Amino acid sequence: MIRRSISIMMFAWVGLACAPLASAQLPPGPDTGAGSDSAAPSDQAVSRFSDDELRSFAAAALAVQQVKDTYAPILASAATSEDQQRVIEAADEEMKRAVRDNGLSVERFQEILDSASTDPVVIDRINQHLNGR
């Protein structure tokens, strides 16, 4: 389903400066709890994030995933903990650069990711950009 496409941002790099990105858990679908407070964040998120920001976020997320895909086998084959740390640091820098090269600060990227982890409206808007709409 389309909602799952945003899961590309969920990567597991232990020790990265962008580690909060790894902890985001996006719901597979809209919140089904009756009477929940989930509607309020949606209204705020719609006004907090412009389409340009979400377009940049989608592009940055794809670039970050590419970095992760590149570095995962290198990390897996690192012989020592020092080698692993060097790989993690290099990947971290490339991920940050990928975010900045797509027009966002790492902090703003994190804000959008945090919001997407709890707000189906933000997820839908990001997925529209991921799917080229």
PEKAUR-V374921 format. One line per field, one symbol per residue. ss: DSSP state (a for helix, b for strand, c for the rest). phi: phi as a letter, one per 20 degrees, with the letter a starting at -180 (. if undefined). burial: # if it has 9 or more other ideal C-beta (glycine too) atoms within 8 Angstrom, else .. A space follows every 10 residues. Layout:
BEGIN
ss = ???
phi = ???
burial = ???
END
This chain:
BEGIN
ss = caaaaaaaac ccccccccaa aacccccccc cccccccaaa aaaaaaaacc aaaaaaaaaa aaaaaaaaaa aaaaaaaccc aaaaaaaaaa aaaaaaaaaa accccaaaaa aaaaaaccca aaaaaaaaaa ccc
phi = .fgffffgfe cddfnffegg ffefdeffaf fdffmfefff fffffgefcf ffffffffff fffffffgff egffffeffc ffffffffff fgffffffff fencffffgf gffgfffccf ffgffffgff emd
burial = ..#.##.### #.#..#.### ##.#.##... .......#.. ##..##..#. ..######## ########.# #..##..#.. ..######.# ##.###.### .#.#.#.### #######.## #######.## ...
END
